[in-house]
């Protein structure tokens, strides 16, 4: 072999020897899970203002503060369990190992949660307890919330309670929290009011359905055929209040839940008696920190002070917060003081006088 040929062989061999580890590095990089530092966040709907305006933002910001390299992969199911299944399975396929899930339909979620768990994916059930092999659960004590709502109805009725008839609009039958709200409310109301004269579980917590059904109750029983209306949330309470106004029904207390802005304004103008304030920030930030710790293989024991059980799993590490009943009287010292609502947005011209009388500016 002449010198020129030998030089070409050496150069070629050297090039191949250098290229081999580079190719291996490139191959390793491509095989790394795409979702390694990702946390999934799947919320159920966008009808309630809280999910987009509060939960999503607070969870995302808290994760960013804990982990600079982490990314939140977000999806909103817009009330469709099938859409949420597709979003969930897409996250699993991508390689995301921790998913914060607020299920549209807790029972429907079981199969995909169990399948994901078998693949090493850890699910944090958020606000609603999904069925299946979830790793942790963060929410409020929903039975206590129902009890608060029942107490709100009794307080609003006052001395009339024992002779009063109540209409009840419960939450969506596919929401695992709804039965707890209903159970808690009944535990307080049963035996303390004369009778629950009408009761219905409202699919998808629909405001329009609640309004229609309330109109039907007014038409069938007359404007004096009931004395109070229990609404499991503020969205439905808005439809109920509109139906009462259209039917000429006055002085019938309506209760709700979530402390949404329109509901707070109804507290001020007297068309809603109370709401339930569930401070989103501690719930959302706790869920975010649990998700981060699970991602990094750290203990969540200090964040989960109790346990919860679904129909498919018991002993789930959980953090359950307490809620607050809000009326016109304590509105300033609760949601306004906590910064949950801005006074300039709350005190629109229609309720400006009421804000002034309460010292809300």
C-alpha positions as CSV (number, residue, x, y, z in Angstrom):
1,X,0.0,0.0,0.0
2,X,1.6,3.3,-1.0
3,X,1.8,6.3,1.4
4,X,-1.1,8.2,-0.1
5,X,-3.5,5.2,0.2
6,X,-2.3,4.6,3.8
7,X,-3.0,8.3,4.7
8,X,-6.6,8.0,3.3
9,X,-7.2,4.8,5.3
10,X,-6.0,6.4,8.5
11,X,-8.1,9.5,8.0
12,X,-11.2,7.4,7.1
13,X,-10.8,5.3,10.2
14,X,-10.3,8.4,12.4
15,X,-13.4,10.0,10.9
16,X,-15.4,6.9,11.6
17,X,-14.1,6.5,15.2
18,X,-15.0,10.2,16.0
19,X,-18.4,9.9,14.3
20,X,-19.4,6.7,16.2
21,X,-19.8,8.3,19.7
22,X,-21.4,11.4,18.2
23,X,-24.0,9.2,16.5
24,X,-24.5,7.3,19.7
25,X,-25.1,10.5,21.6
26,X,-27.6,11.6,19.0
27,X,-29.3,8.3,19.3
28,X,-29.5,8.6,23.1
29,X,-31.0,12.0,22.9
30,X,-33.7,10.9,20.5
31,X,-34.6,7.9,22.8
32,X,-35.0,10.1,25.9
33,X,-38.7,10.4,26.8
34,X,-40.2,13.6,25.3
35,X,-42.3,14.2,28.4
36,X,-39.5,13.5,31.0
37,X,-39.8,16.9,32.6
38,X,-43.4,17.5,31.7
39,X,-46.4,17.5,34.1
40,X,-49.8,17.1,32.5
41,X,-52.8,19.2,33.7
42,X,-56.2,18.3,32.5
43,X,-59.2,20.3,33.6
44,X,-62.8,19.4,32.9
45,X,-64.7,22.4,31.5
46,X,-64.6,26.1,30.7
47,X,-68.2,27.0,31.7
48,X,-67.0,27.8,35.3
49,X,-64.8,30.8,35.2
50,X,-62.4,29.4,37.9
51,X,-60.7,26.8,35.8
52,X,-59.2,29.0,33.1
53,X,-58.8,32.1,35.3
54,X,-57.5,30.6,38.5
55,X,-56.7,26.8,38.6
56,X,-54.7,26.7,35.4
57,X,-52.7,29.8,36.1
58,X,-51.9,29.0,39.7
59,X,-50.8,25.4,39.1
60,X,-48.7,26.4,36.1
61,X,-47.0,29.2,38.0
62,X,-46.3,27.1,41.1
63,X,-44.7,24.3,39.0
64,X,-42.6,26.9,37.2
65,X,-41.4,28.3,40.6
66,X,-40.4,24.8,41.7
67,X,-38.8,23.6,38.5
68,X,-37.3,25.8,35.9
69,X,-36.9,23.0,33.4
70,X,-40.4,21.6,33.9
71,X,-43.2,22.3,31.4
72,X,-47.0,22.0,32.0
73,X,-48.9,20.3,29.2
74,X,-52.4,21.6,29.5
75,X,-55.8,20.5,28.2
76,X,-59.4,21.5,28.8
77,X,-62.0,18.9,28.0
78,X,-64.8,21.4,27.5
79,X,-67.2,19.0,29.4
80,X,-66.4,16.0,27.1
81,X,-65.2,12.8,28.7
82,X,-64.1,11.5,25.3
83,X,-62.0,14.6,24.6
84,X,-60.4,14.2,28.0
85,X,-59.6,10.6,27.4
86,X,-57.9,11.6,24.1
87,X,-55.9,14.3,25.9
88,X,-54.9,11.9,28.7
89,X,-53.8,9.1,26.4
90,X,-51.8,11.6,24.3
91,X,-49.9,12.7,27.4
92,X,-49.1,9.1,28.3
93,X,-47.9,8.4,24.7
94,X,-45.7,11.4,24.9
95,X,-44.0,10.1,28.0
96,X,-45.5,12.4,30.6
97,X,-45.1,10.6,34.0
98,X,-47.3,12.7,36.2
99,X,-50.7,14.0,35.3
100,X,-53.0,16.3,37.4
101,X,-56.5,15.2,36.4
102,X,-59.8,16.9,37.2
103,X,-62.1,14.3,35.6
104,X,-65.2,15.2,33.5
105,X,-66.5,11.7,34.4
106,X,-64.8,10.0,37.3
107,X,-66.1,6.5,36.5
108,X,-65.1,6.8,32.8
109,X,-61.6,7.7,33.8
110,X,-60.9,4.5,35.6
111,X,-59.8,2.4,32.6
112,X,-57.3,5.0,31.3
113,X,-56.0,5.8,34.8
114,X,-55.4,2.1,35.5
115,X,-53.7,1.6,32.1
116,X,-51.5,4.6,32.7
117,X,-50.5,3.4,36.2
118,X,-49.4,0.1,34.7
119,X,-47.0,2.2,32.5
120,X,-45.6,4.1,35.5
121,X,-47.7,7.2,35.1
122,X,-48.8,8.8,38.4
123,X,-52.1,10.5,38.5
124,X,-53.0,13.3,41.0
125,X,-56.8,13.6,41.2
126,X,-57.6,17.2,41.5
127,X,-60.9,18.7,42.9
128,X,-62.8,15.6,41.8
129,X,-61.7,12.1,42.8
130,X,-61.2,10.0,39.7
131,X,-61.7,6.2,39.9
132,X,-58.8,4.0,39.4
133,X,-55.2,3.8,40.6
134,X,-54.6,7.4,41.5
135,X,-51.6,8.3,43.5
136,X,-53.0,11.3,45.5
137,X,-56.1,13.5,45.8
138,X,-56.4,17.2,46.5
139,X,-59.7,18.8,47.0
140,X,-62.1,20.2,49.6
141,X,-64.2,18.3,52.1
142,X,-67.2,18.0,49.9
143,X,-69.5,16.6,52.6
144,X,-68.8,19.6,54.8
145,X,-69.5,21.9,51.8
146,X,-72.9,20.3,51.4
147,X,-73.5,20.8,55.1
148,X,-72.5,24.5,54.8
149,X,-75.0,24.9,52.0
150,X,-77.7,23.3,54.1
151,X,-76.9,25.6,57.0
152,X,-77.0,28.5,54.6
153,X,-80.5,27.6,53.6
154,X,-81.6,27.2,57.3
155,X,-80.0,30.6,58.2
156,X,-81.7,32.3,55.3
157,X,-85.1,30.9,56.3
158,X,-84.7,31.7,59.9
159,X,-87.7,31.0,62.1
160,X,-89.7,29.9,59.0
161,X,-87.4,26.9,58.4
162,X,-89.6,24.2,60.1
163,X,-92.6,25.1,58.0
164,X,-90.7,25.7,54.7
165,X,-90.7,23.7,51.5
166,X,-87.4,23.5,49.6
167,X,-86.5,22.9,46.0
168,X,-83.1,21.2,45.4
169,X,-80.9,21.3,42.3
170,X,-78.0,19.0,42.7
171,X,-74.8,18.7,40.7
172,X,-74.1,16.6,37.6
173,X,-74.6,12.9,38.1
174,X,-71.2,12.1,36.5
175,X,-69.4,14.4,39.0
176,X,-68.1,12.4,42.0
177,X,-68.3,15.5,44.2
178,X,-72.0,16.0,43.6
179,X,-73.3,13.1,45.8
180,X,-71.2,14.4,48.7
181,X,-72.7,17.9,48.4
182,X,-76.2,16.4,48.2
183,X,-75.5,14.1,51.2
184,X,-74.2,16.9,53.3
185,X,-77.0,19.2,52.5
186,X,-79.6,16.6,53.2
187,X,-77.9,15.7,56.5
188,X,-78.6,19.3,57.6
189,X,-82.0,20.0,55.9
190,X,-83.8,16.7,56.5
191,X,-86.0,17.1,59.6
192,X,-85.3,20.8,59.8
193,X,-87.5,21.9,56.9
194,X,-91.0,20.7,56.3
195,X,-90.3,19.0,53.0
196,X,-88.1,18.8,49.9
197,X,-90.8,19.3,47.3
198,X,-88.7,18.9,44.1
199,X,-85.2,17.6,43.6
200,X,-83.1,16.9,40.5
201,X,-79.5,16.1,39.6
202,X,-78.6,18.5,36.7
203,X,-76.4,17.1,33.9
204,X,-73.2,19.0,33.3
205,X,-74.2,21.5,36.0
206,X,-76.1,23.3,33.2
207,X,-77.4,26.8,34.0
208,X,-79.8,26.6,31.1
209,X,-81.3,23.3,32.4
210,X,-81.6,24.7,35.9
211,X,-83.4,27.8,34.6
212,X,-85.8,25.7,32.6
213,X,-86.5,23.3,35.4
214,X,-87.0,26.1,37.9
215,X,-89.5,27.7,35.5
216,X,-91.3,24.4,35.3
217,X,-91.5,24.2,39.1
218,X,-92.9,27.8,39.3
219,X,-95.5,26.9,36.7
220,X,-96.5,23.7,38.4
221,X,-96.5,24.8,42.0
222,X,-97.1,28.5,41.6
223,X,-95.0,31.4,42.9
224,X,-95.8,30.6,46.5
225,X,-95.4,26.8,46.3
226,X,-91.8,26.8,47.7
227,X,-89.8,28.8,50.2
228,X,-86.1,28.3,49.3
229,X,-84.0,26.9,46.5
230,X,-80.8,24.9,47.1
231,X,-78.4,25.1,44.1
232,X,-75.2,23.0,44.2
233,X,-73.2,25.7,42.4
234,X,-73.3,29.4,41.4
235,X,-73.7,28.7,37.7
236,X,-77.0,26.9,38.2
237,X,-78.0,29.5,40.8
238,X,-77.7,32.2,38.1
239,X,-80.3,30.3,35.9
240,X,-82.5,29.8,39.0
241,X,-82.4,33.5,39.9
242,X,-83.3,34.4,36.4
243,X,-86.3,32.1,36.4
244,X,-87.5,33.4,39.7
245,X,-87.3,37.0,38.5
246,X,-89.1,36.1,35.3
247,X,-91.8,34.4,37.3
248,X,-92.3,37.3,39.6
249,X,-91.1,35.2,42.6
250,X,-89.6,37.3,45.4
251,X,-88.1,36.7,48.9
252,X,-87.1,33.1,48.1
253,X,-83.5,32.5,49.2
254,X,-81.2,30.8,46.7
255,X,-77.8,29.3,47.7
256,X,-74.9,28.3,45.6
257,X,-71.2,27.5,45.6
258,X,-67.9,28.7,44.1
259,X,-68.0,32.4,44.9
260,X,-68.1,33.4,41.2
261,X,-68.3,37.1,40.4
262,X,-72.0,37.1,39.2
263,X,-73.0,35.2,42.3
264,X,-71.2,37.7,44.5
265,X,-73.1,40.5,42.8
266,X,-76.3,38.6,43.4
267,X,-75.4,38.5,47.1
268,X,-75.2,42.3,47.0
269,X,-78.5,42.9,45.1
270,X,-80.3,40.3,47.3
271,X,-81.2,37.7,44.6
272,X,-78.8,35.1,46.1
273,X,-78.6,34.4,49.8
274,X,-75.1,32.8,50.0
275,X,-72.3,31.0,48.2
276,X,-69.5,28.8,49.3
277,X,-65.9,30.2,49.0
278,X,-63.3,27.5,48.2
279,X,-60.0,29.3,48.0
280,X,-58.4,28.0,44.9
281,X,-54.8,29.0,45.6
282,X,-54.0,26.5,48.4
283,X,-55.7,23.7,46.6
284,X,-54.0,24.4,43.3
285,X,-50.6,25.1,44.8
286,X,-50.7,21.9,46.8
287,X,-51.6,19.9,43.8
288,X,-48.7,21.5,41.9
289,X,-46.2,20.6,44.6
290,X,-47.5,17.1,44.9
291,X,-47.1,16.6,41.2
292,X,-43.6,18.0,41.2
293,X,-42.5,15.8,44.1
294,X,-43.9,12.7,42.4
295,X,-42.0,13.7,39.3
296,X,-38.8,13.8,41.2
297,X,-39.5,10.7,43.3
298,X,-39.9,12.6,46.5
299,X,-42.2,11.9,49.5
300,X,-45.6,13.6,49.5
301,X,-46.4,12.6,53.1
302,X,-46.1,16.1,54.5
303,X,-48.6,17.4,52.0
304,X,-51.2,14.7,52.5
305,X,-52.7,14.9,56.0
306,X,-55.5,12.4,55.5
307,X,-56.7,9.6,53.1
308,X,-59.6,9.2,50.7
309,X,-61.4,6.3,49.1
310,X,-63.1,5.9,45.8
311,X,-65.2,2.8,44.9
312,X,-62.1,1.3,43.3
313,X,-59.3,2.3,45.7
314,X,-58.9,3.1,49.4
315,X,-56.2,4.7,51.4
316,X,-55.4,7.3,48.8
317,X,-53.1,10.0,50.3
318,X,-55.2,13.2,50.3
319,X,-55.3,16.8,51.3
320,X,-58.8,18.1,51.9
321,X,-59.3,21.8,52.6
322,X,-62.2,23.5,54.5
323,X,-64.5,26.0,52.8
324,X,-66.3,29.2,54.0
325,X,-69.9,30.2,53.7
326,X,-70.2,33.7,52.2
327,X,-73.1,36.0,52.6
328,X,-73.5,39.7,52.0
329,X,-72.6,40.4,55.6
330,X,-69.1,38.8,55.4
331,X,-68.3,39.2,51.7
332,X,-65.9,42.0,52.4
333,X,-64.0,40.1,55.1
334,X,-63.7,36.9,53.0
335,X,-63.4,37.0,49.2
336,X,-62.6,40.7,49.0
337,X,-60.0,40.7,51.7
338,X,-58.4,37.6,50.3
339,X,-58.2,39.2,46.8
340,X,-60.4,36.6,45.2
341,X,-62.4,39.4,43.6
342,X,-61.4,42.9,42.6
343,X,-63.6,45.6,44.1
344,X,-63.7,47.5,40.8
345,X,-65.0,44.4,39.0
346,X,-67.4,43.5,41.8
347,X,-68.9,47.0,42.4
348,X,-70.6,47.7,39.0
349,X,-73.1,50.5,38.9
350,X,-76.0,48.2,39.6
351,X,-74.6,47.2,43.1
352,X,-72.4,50.3,43.8
353,X,-74.6,51.5,46.6
354,X,-74.5,48.1,48.3
355,X,-70.7,48.1,48.0
356,X,-70.5,51.5,49.5
357,X,-72.7,50.6,52.4
358,X,-70.4,47.6,53.2
359,X,-67.2,49.8,52.8
360,X,-66.0,48.0,49.7
361,X,-64.1,50.3,47.5
